[in-house]
Amino acid sequence: MAVINRDPRTAPHGTRNDAILAAVLAAVAVCLALTTDPGRRPDALGWTLLLAAHVPLVWRRRRPLLVATAVLTLLAAYHALDNNHTAPTPATVVALYTVAATGTVRRTLCVGATVLSASVLVNLFSNPAGAVEVLRISGWVIAVLFCGIDVRYYRRYVAAIVERAERAERTREEEARRRVAEERLRIARDLHDLLAHSITLIGVQTSVAAHVLAADPERLDRETVAKALDDIAETCRTARGELRGTLEVLREADCPDGRGPLPGLDGLPDLVEAARLAGVRVEPTVRVEQAPPAVGAAAYRIVQEALTNAVRHAGPEPAVRVELYEADGALRLTVTDDGTGPTPGTAPGFGLVGMRERARSVGGTLDAGPRDAGGFEVRAVLPLTTTGEENG
């Protein structure tokens, strides 16, 4: 089956194998010439034509039509001398089969018509009364040609199946790579949101404690220092818990979609409280009763990043207004502050990019930039009937 399925023109070691095949067919022809029909045993010229007809078979894969022409021309002369007609049959079959298996149907039919015409002419001159012999030869020629055509179409069918399978495999590999890329992007967003928020709060709280310690060592406000250190410890515990949850989700093999519970709108009070501990005056207004998990998670992460940016860039004790409400089938989110904005020359981070990706993941949009009246504003519109990919 492997030999039949494979195109003979692309098979490895084709010339070597055909040389061996030609030698074997020549040996078979000699045996047939010596053992069948002793009255027509070839003479010296007949032996020369018979053996010479097998030589072109060495290149049958490279030039099938030329090889078939050479073989049949030599054998036509061999048959015209009324030598043993059985001996060259294997070589004739191989030459005709190669033409049919490697060429077009039109070329095969033309070759078949030419061979049949030549056979009729040779038999008319060598054996005028051999009508049955002509029919037998014609039947064998037609059978060999149709066998070659059938094998050729079968190979095309197998090649089409293999190509479809390879295309499907490439599609599966591309889909797997796409999912890996999306998962890496999701993990990067989650870790950025978690670590940037927590580290920013820890930095602010540490600065508060350091300021209290350095402001007036003689009159140390132990209660303020203790509260700042407690806030740092609490932020570390919260960050450690969220990080542990994220890592558990990544290691969980039985989770259907590779995710854990998504933080949603119910986590906004914790964000507000953490921002207040960092010195931000937050005024939340939430007028949304319910939202799909994906939309709630996206809104949570956007608010988290916006508050983190306010803590980092808005200056000391900025006033931040967080507003969420439902309108026209969408959750509308606004976070504005009256701060001074990032320090000139500060390297841009991935926060705004991550917020826009969060919004796009649920089919929404996000705009962010400085306000004319001062400060910074983030506006997002998140459809409540989203069909996009959930992101936690």
C-alpha positions in Angstrom: 0.0 0.0 0.0 2.9 2.4 0.7 4.2 1.8 -2.8 0.8 2.4 -4.4 0.1 5.5 -2.3 3.4 7.2 -3.1 4.0 9.0 -6.4 6.8 7.0 -8.1 8.4 10.2 -9.3 9.1 11.3 -5.7 10.1 7.9 -4.3 13.6 7.7 -2.8 16.3 5.8 -4.8 14.0 5.6 -7.8 16.7 5.1 -10.4 18.5 2.4 -8.4 15.2 0.5 -7.9 14.3 0.8 -11.6 17.7 -0.5 -12.6 17.1 -3.5 -10.4 13.6 -3.9 -11.8 14.9 -3.7 -15.4 17.5 -6.4 -14.6 14.9 -8.7 -13.1 12.5 -8.1 -16.0 15.3 -8.9 -18.5 16.1 -12.1 -16.6 12.4 -13.1 -16.7 12.2 -12.3 -20.4 15.2 -14.5 -21.1 13.6 -17.4 -19.2 10.3 -17.0 -21.0 12.1 -16.9 -24.4 13.9 -20.1 -23.6 11.0 -22.0 -22.0 7.9 -21.0 -24.1 7.3 -21.5 -27.7 10.6 -23.1 -28.7 9.9 -22.6 -32.4 10.1 -18.8 -32.0 13.3 -18.7 -29.9 15.0 -15.4 -30.8 18.0 -15.2 -32.9 21.0 -12.9 -32.3 19.1 -9.8 -33.5 16.1 -10.8 -31.5 18.1 -11.3 -28.3 19.7 -7.9 -28.9 16.3 -6.1 -29.4 14.8 -8.0 -26.4 17.5 -7.0 -24.0 17.9 -3.5 -25.4 14.2 -2.9 -24.8 14.8 -3.3 -21.0 17.5 -0.7 -20.7 15.3 2.4 -21.0 13.2 1.1 -18.0 16.0 2.4 -15.8 14.7 6.0 -16.4 11.0 5.2 -16.5 10.2 7.6 -13.6 12.0 10.6 -15.1 10.8 10.3 -18.7 7.9 7.8 -18.8 6.6 8.7 -22.2 10.0 8.8 -23.8 10.9 5.5 -22.1 7.6 3.9 -23.3 8.2 5.1 -26.8 11.7 3.6 -26.8 10.6 0.3 -25.3 7.6 -0.2 -27.6 9.6 0.8 -30.7 12.3 -1.9 -29.9 9.7 -4.5 -29.1 7.7 -3.7 -32.2 10.8 -4.6 -34.3 11.3 -7.6 -32.1 7.7 -8.8 -32.7 7.9 -8.0 -36.4 10.7 -10.6 -36.7 8.2 -13.2 -35.3 10.3 -13.9 -32.2 8.8 -15.3 -29.0 5.8 -13.0 -28.3 5.5 -13.9 -24.6 9.0 -12.9 -23.4 8.6 -9.1 -23.7 5.2 -9.0 -22.0 6.5 -7.9 -18.5 8.5 -5.0 -19.9 5.6 -3.9 -22.0 3.3 -4.0 -19.0 5.7 -1.9 -16.9 6.2 0.7 -19.6 2.5 1.2 -20.2 1.6 1.2 -16.5 4.2 3.9 -15.8 2.7 6.1 -18.6 -0.8 5.6 -17.2 0.1 6.1 -13.6 2.1 9.3 -14.1 0.5 11.0 -17.0 -2.9 12.6 -17.8 -5.8 10.5 -19.1 -5.6 12.1 -22.5 -2.0 11.2 -22.9 -2.7 7.7 -21.7 -5.5 7.2 -24.2 -3.3 8.5 -27.0 -0.5 6.0 -26.0 -3.1 3.2 -25.8 -4.5 4.0 -29.3 -1.0 4.1 -30.7 0.0 0.8 -29.1 -3.1 -1.0 -30.2 -2.7 0.3 -33.8 0.9 -0.9 -33.8 -0.1 -4.3 -32.4 -2.7 -4.7 -35.1 -0.3 -3.8 -37.9 2.5 -6.1 -36.5 0.0 -9.0 -36.3 -1.3 -8.4 -39.8 2.2 -8.8 -41.2 3.5 -11.6 -38.8 0.3 -13.6 -38.3 -2.6 -12.5 -40.6 -4.9 -15.2 -39.3 -4.3 -14.3 -35.6 -7.4 -12.3 -34.9 -7.8 -13.9 -31.5 -4.2 -12.9 -30.7 -5.0 -9.3 -31.6 -8.0 -9.3 -29.2 -6.0 -10.8 -26.4 -3.2 -8.2 -26.8 -5.8 -5.4 -27.0 -7.5 -6.6 -23.8 -4.2 -6.7 -21.9 -3.2 -3.2 -23.1 -6.5 -1.7 -22.1 -6.5 -3.5 -18.7 -2.9 -2.3 -17.9 -3.8 1.3 -18.9 -6.9 1.4 -16.9 -5.1 -0.1 -13.9 -2.5 2.7 -14.2 -5.2 5.4 -14.4 -7.0 4.0 -11.4 -3.8 4.0 -9.4 -3.1 7.6 -10.4 -6.6 8.7 -9.3 -6.2 6.8 -6.1 -2.9 8.5 -5.4 -4.5 11.9 -6.0 -7.3 11.0 -3.5 -4.8 9.9 -0.9 -2.8 13.1 -1.5 -5.9 15.2 -1.0 -6.7 13.4 2.3 -3.2 13.9 3.5 -3.3 17.6 2.5 -6.6 18.1 4.4 -5.1 16.4 7.4 -2.0 18.5 7.3 -4.1 21.7 6.9 -6.3 20.6 9.8 -3.2 20.0 11.9 -1.8 23.4 11.0 -5.1 25.0 12.0 -5.0 23.2 15.3 -1.4 24.2 15.9 -2.3 27.9 15.1 -5.3 27.7 17.3 -3.2 26.3 20.1 -0.6 29.0 19.7 -3.3 31.7 19.7 -4.7 30.3 22.9 -1.3 30.2 24.5 -0.7 33.8 23.5 -4.1 34.9 24.8 -3.5 33.0 28.1 0.0 34.6 28.5 -1.6 38.0 27.9 -4.3 37.3 30.4 -1.7 36.2 33.0 0.4 39.3 32.3 -2.7 41.5 32.9 -3.7 39.8 36.1 -0.2 39.9 37.5 0.2 43.5 36.5 -3.1 44.5 38.1 -2.4 42.6 41.2 1.3 43.5 41.8 1.2 47.1 40.6 -1.7 47.9 42.8 -0.3 46.2 45.9 3.3 47.4 45.5 2.0 51.0 44.9 0.0 50.9 48.1 2.9 49.4 50.0 5.2 52.1 48.7 2.9 54.9 49.8 2.3 53.3 53.2 6.1 52.9 53.7 6.7 56.5 52.8 4.1 57.5 55.4 5.9 55.5 58.1 9.3 56.8 57.1 8.0 60.4 57.1 6.6 60.0 60.6 9.8 58.4 61.9 12.0 61.2 60.3 9.8 64.2 61.0 10.3 64.6 64.7 12.2 61.7 66.4 11.9 63.4 69.8 8.1 63.3 69.7 7.6 60.0 67.9 3.9 59.3 67.0 4.0 55.6 67.8 0.3 55.1 67.1 0.6 56.5 63.5 3.7 54.4 62.8 2.0 51.3 64.1 -1.0 52.0 61.9 1.1 52.5 58.9 3.0 49.2 59.5 -0.3 47.4 60.1 -1.6 48.7 56.8 1.6 47.5 55.1 1.2 44.1 56.6 -2.5 43.9 55.6 -1.7 44.9 52.1 1.0 42.2 51.9 -1.4 39.6 53.2 -4.0 40.6 50.6 -1.5 40.6 47.8 -0.1 37.2 48.9 -3.6 35.8 49.0 -4.5 37.0 45.6 -1.2 35.9 44.2 -1.7 32.4 45.7 -5.1 32.3 44.2 -3.8 33.2 40.7 -1.0 30.6 40.9 -3.5 27.9 42.1 -5.7 28.7 39.1 -2.7 28.3 36.7 -1.7 25.0 38.3 -5.3 23.7 38.4 -5.7 21.0 35.6 -9.3 20.2 36.3 -10.6 23.7 35.9 -12.7 23.7 32.7 -11.5 27.1 31.4 -8.4 27.4 33.4 -9.8 30.2 35.7 -10.9 30.7 39.2 -13.7 32.9 40.6 -13.5 36.3 38.8 -13.3 39.4 41.0 -16.4 41.6 40.3 -18.3 44.6 41.4 -18.6 43.3 44.9 -14.8 43.8 45.3 -15.0 47.6 44.6 -15.4 48.5 48.3 -12.1 46.8 49.1 -10.4 48.8 46.3 -11.8 52.0 47.6 -10.8 51.3 51.2 -7.2 50.4 50.1 -6.9 53.6 48.1 -8.1 55.6 51.1 -5.5 54.0 53.3 -2.9 55.2 50.7 -4.2 58.8 51.2 -6.6 59.1 48.3 -10.0 60.8 48.9 -12.3 58.5 47.0 -16.0 59.2 46.3 -17.6 56.1 44.9 -21.0 56.1 43.2 -22.2 52.6 42.1 -25.7 52.4 40.6 -25.4 49.0 39.0 -27.4 46.1 40.6 -26.0 43.2 38.6 -23.5 42.6 35.7 -22.2 39.5 33.9 -19.1 38.0 35.5 -16.9 39.0 32.6 -18.1 42.6 32.6 -17.9 42.8 36.4 -14.3 41.5 36.3 -13.3 44.0 33.6 -14.9 46.9 35.5 -13.1 45.8 38.7 -9.7 45.6 37.0 -10.2 49.0 35.3 -11.1 50.7 38.5 -8.2 49.0 40.3 -5.7 50.2 37.7 -7.2 53.7 37.6 -6.9 54.0 41.4 -3.4 52.7 41.3 -2.4 55.3 38.8 -4.1 58.0 41.0 -2.0 56.8 44.0 1.2 56.9 41.9 0.8 60.0 39.8 -2.0 62.3 41.1 0.1 63.8 43.8 -0.5 64.0 47.6 -4.1 63.3 48.8 -5.9 63.6 45.4 -9.6 63.6 45.2 -10.9 60.7 43.0 -14.5 60.2 41.9 -15.5 56.7 40.8 -18.9 56.3 39.1 -20.5 53.2 37.7 -24.0 53.2 36.3 -26.1 51.4 33.7 -27.4 53.1 30.5 -28.5 51.9 27.1 -27.7 48.3 27.9 -24.1 49.0 29.0 -22.2 49.5 32.1 -20.6 53.0 32.0 -17.6 53.6 34.2 -15.8 56.9 35.0 -12.8 57.5 37.2 -11.6 61.1 37.5 -9.0 62.8 39.7 -7.8 66.3 40.3 -4.2 65.4 40.5 -1.1 66.7 38.8 -0.6 63.8 36.5 2.6 61.7 36.0 5.9 63.4 36.4 7.5 64.4 33.1 10.0 61.9 31.8 8.4 59.0 33.7 8.6 55.8 31.6 5.2 54.7 30.4 3.9 51.5 31.8 1.3 49.0 30.7 -1.6 50.2 32.7 -3.5 52.1 30.0 -2.8 49.3 27.5 -4.1 46.7 30.0 -7.3 48.7 30.7 -8.1 49.0 27.0 -7.5 45.3 26.6 -9.9 44.6 29.5 -12.5 46.7 27.8 -12.1 45.1 24.4 -12.2 41.6 25.9 -15.9 42.1 26.6 -16.7 44.1 23.5 -16.4 47.5 25.2 -14.3 50.7 24.7 -12.1 52.8 26.9 -10.8 56.3 26.6 -8.3 57.8 29.0 -6.4 61.1 29.1 -5.8 64.4 30.9 -8.8 66.6 31.6 -9.0 70.2 30.4 -9.8 71.3 34.0 -6.8 69.4 35.3 -6.3 65.9 36.5 -6.9 62.6 34.7 -10.0 60.8 33.5 -10.8 57.2 32.5 -14.1 56.5 30.7 -15.2 53.0 29.8 -18.4 51.6 28.2 -18.9 47.8 28.8 -21.9 46.1 27.1 -23.9 44.1 29.5 -24.8 41.5 26.9 -21.2 40.8 25.9 -20.2 37.6 24.1 -16.5 38.3 24.3 -13.9 36.2 26.1 -14.1 36.4 29.9 -11.0 37.8 31.5 -10.2 37.7 35.2 
